Amino acid sequence: MSRTKEELQGVTSLGNQHTAYTFDYDPSLLETFINKHPGRDYFVKFNCPEFTSLCPKTGQPDYATLYISYVPDQRMVESKSLKLYLFSFRNHGDFHEDCVNIIMDDLIHAMDPKYIEVWGKFLPRGGISIDPYCNYGRAGTPWEQVAWQRLSQHDLYPETIDNR
């Protein structure tokens, strides 16, 4: 069953042939749409291999692959708006840990998911790579326990070789 115009109300980035790229952090770029399957729990995962931000002290660029996974409730994030939102970090100066937490907080605010996690795998600078991970499970639901389990078991077996 196709989506109605009413269900797509508020989705303005997708299909727009005159996309404007914002170079400064802007959470208002996130757009959501109605989840047609709110009674079913399922994961949605975004792999974002071209995330960039700036070091808040030196202004040097930082590059990462972001993995964003969530279990929607009533609203879902539209992927082009997510791309534009992530692009808005291009001139944003923050530490890696701050970036992933800000992204998670903005997505929680935009769509109120049952569960969400954001994992940043940043390229090394100065010989060290940083891979911050954060998650959230809605309080008072089974997803709150899932969040604790996934956090406490996160990265017990890190990769030994990858493409970095």
N, C-alpha and C positions, 0 to 999 in steps of 0.2 A: 504494500500500500504506500503510495507516494505521500510526501508531506504536503500539507496545505499551505497556502500563503500565510495564514494565521500562525501556523507552527514555525514558519521561517521568519516571522516578524522579529526585527532586531538583528538579523544576520545581514550585515551590510558589506563586509569585506569580501566575502566569497562572491565571485563573479564580477567584482568591480574592476573595470579595465583601467581605472585611473588611480591605482594604489599609491598612496603616499607613505613613504618609509620615514618613521620617526626615529631619530638618533638619540633621543633622551628618554629615559625610563618613563613609561606611561601605562599604568595598569588599566586605564579606561579603554585600551584597545581590545581587551578580552571581551568576546561576545559568546553568548550561550544560546542553546536551543533546547527544546523540550525532549526529554528522554521518553521514547515511546514504549520502553520496557522497564518501568520503575519497579515492578514486582519481581524482577529477576536480577540477581546479583551477577555481575560480569565485569571483567577488567577491560579497560581501554588503555593502551600503551602507546606513547609517543616516543620515538627515537629522534633526537635533535642533535645531529653530529656537527653542527656549525655554530654553536653558541659562542659568543664573544662578549667580554666585559673588560673593564680596565682595573688595574691595581689602584686602590685608593691612595696609596702613598707615592708611587713612581709614575703612574699614568701609563705603564706598559700594558700591552694587550694580553689578555688571558683567553685561552681557547679550551673548549670542553665539548664533550658529548653529554647531553642531558637525557636521562631516562625518566619520563613522567608516566606513572601508572595510577589509575584511579578506578574506583567502583562508583558509578554515578548513582544519584538518587533521582531527583526530578529534573535537573538541568545537566547539560553536557557542554563542554567547551568546543567551539568551532575551530577547526585546525588552522585555517588561514589567519584568523585573528590571533591564535596562539603564536604562529610564526612571526607576525608583525610585533606582537608583544615581546617575544624573546629578542627580536632584532632591536627593540628599543633599549636593551641593555648595552648596546654597542659602545656608547660613550658614558656608561654608568660606572662609577668607581666604587667598588665594594669588594670585600674579601670573598673568596669562593663559598665559604660557609654561609655568609650573609646572602649571597645571590640565591642559593638553593632554598633557603628558608623564606626569603621574600617571595620567590616564585610560588612556593607551596601556599603561603598565606594568601597571596592574591588569587590563586585558583580556588582555595577554600571559600574566600569571600565571593567570588564570581558564581560558583555553582553549588556550594554546600554538598560535597560528595560524602558518601558513606565512609570511604577510605581513600587516602592518596599517599603516594610516596614520590619523592624527587631525589634522584641520584645524579650528581655531577662527577664526571670523570675528566678532570682537567689535565691538559698536557703539562709536562714538567717545565718548570722554569728554575734555573739555578740547581738543576739535578734532582728536584723533588716534585713529584706529582701529588696532588691533593684530590681526594675523592669523597666529598661530603655527601651524606645521606640523611634525609629527614623523612618522617612520615607522620600520619595523623589518622586515627580512627575515631569516629563519632562517639562521644561519651555516652555511656549507658546502653550501648549496642554491642553485639559480638565483635564488631569491627574495632572497638577499643582494645580488646584482647589480641586481635590479629596484629594490630599496630605494635603492641608491646612484643609479641613473639617475633615478628619480622625484624624489629629493631634489635632485639637482644640476640638474634641469630644472624644478623646481617654480616655478610662478608667473612664468615668463619673459614671459608676456603677461597681466599683471593687468587686471582689469576697469577700464573707464574710467567707467562709470556703473552703479550698482546701486541697490538699494532702501534703502540705509542713509541 
